[in-house]
Amino acid sequence: MNDYEKKVFHMYNNKLSIPQICKILHRSYYKIRDIVIDSGITQETINEDSRIRKLTHYENSLGVWQKKNGSWHKGKRVSKTDKYIPQMIELYNSGLSCEDIGKKLNVYPGCVRVKLKREGIKLRSGHSYGTGITMAERIGKEKADKMAKDHSIWMKNRTSEQIKQNAIAVKKTWNKPEYIEFARKRALKQYASGKFPKQTNTKPERIMKKLLIDVGFIENKDFIHQYNLYNKFSLDFCFPSKRLIIECDGDYWHWNPKLHDINDIKSDFIKKNLRKDKAKEAYIKKIDNSSWTLLRFWDSELSKNPEKCINKVLEYF
């Protein structure tokens, strides 16, 4: 065990969770988890430690939570989406999928599934990603049920070594050039059809969208949110007729140079984001005889001084 692995093991033994260690060391969850497993701690022990930490956190900071009127809460701490539960149940029973309910109520589909399961609703067979067709419709109900049952058994019985090998195989697949190109084309296609998952609607994007609408711009008329630029890049906001592009980036994931030193980057994901940002800027500068203008805003700027940001956009017009 080298010094780095000893450091991880020491932090874990000092009651830090794996996600907390990841945040401190800027490493992926799977890398830290594999180090912990290699030190002799099983996946079952990790799961049990995580459960105990969560229970201890809730009891220490919030007291014992109780279920009242179908919702887990204590005092005024109620989930913001709990108010949609009656509508979720009604829409789901009417035949809509969790994805469609999420779009209708502006809620992440995963949240819809969690709320419905918590209320005791038995979910239908899941839809194949981005197609709107259930697996049962694609391969038949009998095969789909057998596939789901086999997968459930495999998930329960897999060993830590199998988990490790599976993570390595998945990473190799994702790094293949043909898969990267396939994923890029699929994402652009989903952007165009409006079926891309809701997590693209980030906090800085939501702030900017509200600012644009508040000053009188109309979505899908004056500007387009998540615009596909010549099947090459996806843009946060675009005014096609005015050749204006607006990008809203998170300070951490896009590494704001005003807040972070460029030499301190340790995450491969952040480095990849920076390469994409540079490629996007270079492409925007050269296309259509350099007639496009790019305005980039950081999350901290939009949160602390939104008026200055929207005024910068208005100055362009």
N, C-alpha and C positions, 0 to 999 in steps of 0.2 A: 504494500500500500504506500503510494507516494505522498508527499506533503499535501498536495491539493486534495486527494481523497481523504486523508486524515482530517483536513479542515472541514470537509463536507460531513464526515461521520461525527465529528465533534459538535458541529452546529445542530445536527439532527438529534443527537443525544441530549442537547441543551434545550429540547422541546420546541425547536423551530420546525415548521412544516416544510415539505418539499417545495411548494410554491413560494414560501418566504425565502428559502435558500436560493431559489432561481432568481428572485428579484434582487437579492444582495449581490450575487456573483455574476449576474447577467448571462445565465446559461439556460438551456431548454429544460423542460420538465423531465424529458426522457433521459437526458444525460445524467442529471442529478439522481433520478430514481435508480438508474442502472448502477451508479456508484454505491448507493445505499444497499441495493440488493446484493452486489458483489461482496459487500462487507459482512454478509451473513444474515441479513434481515430479510424475511420472506415478504412477498406481496401481501399475504393475509395480515401480517403484523403491521405493515404500512397502512392498510385499509382500516384496521382497528385503531391504530394511533390517530389517524385522521378523524375518525368518528368521535373519539374521546376528546380530541382538541376542540372540535366544533361544539360538542355538548358543554365543555368547560367554558368556552367563550360565551355561549348564549347565557349560561347560568350566572357567570360573573358580571357580564355587561348589561344583560337585558332581563335577568331573572328567568324563572321557568316559564316557557311559552305554553299557552293553552289554546285549544281549538274552540273558538266561539263563532257561532253562525257560519260554520263551514270554513273559517279562516284561522290560520295560525298567527297569533299576535299577542302582544302584551301592551296594555294601555293604548296609546295612539299610534304605535308602530304597526301599521298595516301596509301591506304591499300596495303600490299605486295601481297595479293591474287587477287587484281583487274585485274592484267595482265592476269589472267586465265579465266576471265569472258567469252570472246568469245569462248574459248574451252569448258567451262562448258555448255554454251547454245547449242553448236554444238553436244556435247556428249549426253546431256539430250534429245535433239530432235531425236537423233539416237536410243533412247530406253534404254539407261543406267540409272540405279537408282542413287540417290545422293550418296549412299554408294560406289557404283562402281566407280563413278567419283572421289570421295575423295581418294580412293586407287590409282587410275590411276595418279592423279595429286599431290598425297601426301598432301592433304588438308583435314581438319576435315569435315565430312559429313554435320554437322550443318552449317558450313560456306558456303557450296555449296547451301544449301536450302535458306539461307539468301540472298546470291548474286542473285540467280535465282528469288526469290520473288521481290527483289528490282528492277530487270530489267523487271518486269511485266509478268514473265513466270508463267502460271498456273500449279501448281505441280500435278502430278498424285497421286492416293491413295497411302499412305505410305506402306512400306513393313513391315511385321511382323518381330519383332526384331530377327536378326540373322538367318532367314530362307530363305530370298530371295523370299518369296511368299507374294503377296499383300493380304490385308484383303478381298478385293473383290473376289479374287480367292479362298480364304478359305471358306467364308460364303455366297458369292454371292454379286453382285454389289448393289442390292436394299437394302439388310440388312446392308451392309457396309456404304452406303450413309446415311441411317436412323440413324445408330449408331453415325456417325460423326456429323450429325445435332443435335441429342439429346445431345451429349457431349458438343457441342458449346453453346447450350442454357443453359445447366447446369452451365458451366463455367462463363457465363455472369451474371446469376441470383443468384449464391450462396452467402450466407451471411458469415460474419466473423466467426460466431459460427460454420457453416458448414465446413469452411476451417480448423478451429481449431480441430474439431472432426475428420475430414478426416486425418489430420496430425498425430493425436494420434493413429488412427486405422492402418495407414501405418506403424508407428513405432513399434506397437505391432506385426504386421505381420513379419516385418524384423527381429525381435528379436526371433522368434520361431526357435528352433533347426532344424526342418525339412526344413524350408525355407533357413536357413544359409547353410545347407548341399546341398540343391538344387542349390543355387546360386554359391557355390564353384565348384560343378561339371559342371555347365553350363559355368562358366568362363574358366575352364580348357579345356573343349571341344572347346570353341571358340578360345582359344589360339592355340590349335592343328590344327584347320582348318584355322587359319589366319584371322578369322572374328571378333576378339576382337576389340572394338572401339579404335580409334587412340590416345586417351588420355594416353594410357599406354606408348607411345613413349615420355617420359618426357625429359626435358632439359638435366639433367645429362646423361641419356641414349644416347641421340643424340651426346653429346660430346664424350662419350666413344666409341661409334660406329665409329665415324669419326677417332678417334685416332687409333683404331684397324685396320681399312682399310688403313689408311695412312702408317702404318708400314709394310703392306704387307699381313695381314690376310684376308681371303676370307669368306664372310658371307655364311652360309649354307654348307660350306665345312670345314673350320677350326673351326668356332664358329657358334652358333645359338643364335639369339636374341629372347627373350621370350621362354625359354626352359621349357617344362613340365617334372618335375623330378618325375618319378614313380607315376604319377597321384596324387601326394601329395602336391607339391608346384610348383609355377611358378618362374623361375629365369630370371633375366635381361639378363645375357649373360652366355653361357656355352660352354666350350671346352670339349665335351664328351670323345674324345679319350685321352685327357690329364688329365681328372678328375679335371678340373679347373672351378670354379664358380666365376663370378664377379657380385656384387650387387652395384648399383648406387642409392643412396638415397638423398632425399631433406633434407636440414638442419632443416627445420621447421616440416614437416610432419612426419619425423622419429626421430626428436629431437636430433640433434647433441650434444653430451655431452660436446664438446669443446666450444660450443657457448651458450648452454642453461643449466640451473640448472634443474636436474631431479625433484626437489621438486616444480618447478614452473608450471608443466603440469596441465592444467585445461580442456583441450579438451578430451572428451571420445574417439574421433576418433584417436587422437595421441596415447593414452594409448593402444588402440586396435592394432595400427600399431606396437608398441613396443613389445606387446605380440606375435604378428605374427613373428617379426624378431627373437625373442629369440627361439621360437619353430622351426623356419626354421634352425637356426644355430645349435641347439641341434640335429635335425634330420640329417643334413649334416655330423656332426661329428661322428655319430654312424653307418651310413649305409656303406655297402660294406667294412667292416673292417677298417673304418676310412681312406679310401683311397682318399677322396675328399678334395680339398683345396678351401677355401672361401676367396676371397679378396673383401673388402668393401671400397667403395670410396664415399665421401660426395660431394654434389653439390659445396660447396665452394672450395674444393680441386681441383676439375676438372676445375673450372672456373679460379682460380688464378694460379695454377701450374699444367697444364695438362702434361707437360713433365715428372715431377716426378711420376705422376700416371701411365703413359704408361711404364716408365722404371721399375716400380715395377712389372708390368705384364710381361715384357720381362725377368726380373730376374728369374721368375718362370721357364721359358723355358731353 
